[in-house]
């Protein structure tokens, strides 16, 4: 499972805007690359997603981990109060 510490090595998160920015990533050879880029890739379900350490993650789950150091299990629902699946505020 991804830790809060590991997450913060790869992305920054602004709770007010709900935006995630990729700080950097590790390639298949283990090299680390700095690349500041807004994460805006959507899944077919409409959720924002990112690949970290070779695994896919939905950003609304990473928001809880980033801010509160809580991993929300996949079987638990996270309510997007405004109904917008890509709004991670």
Beta strands, then each sheet from edge to edge (+ up, - down):
strand 1: 11-14
strand 2: 19-26
strand 3: 32-38
strand 4: 49-52
strand 5: 55-58
sheet 1: 1+ 2- 3+
sheet 2: 4+ 5-
end
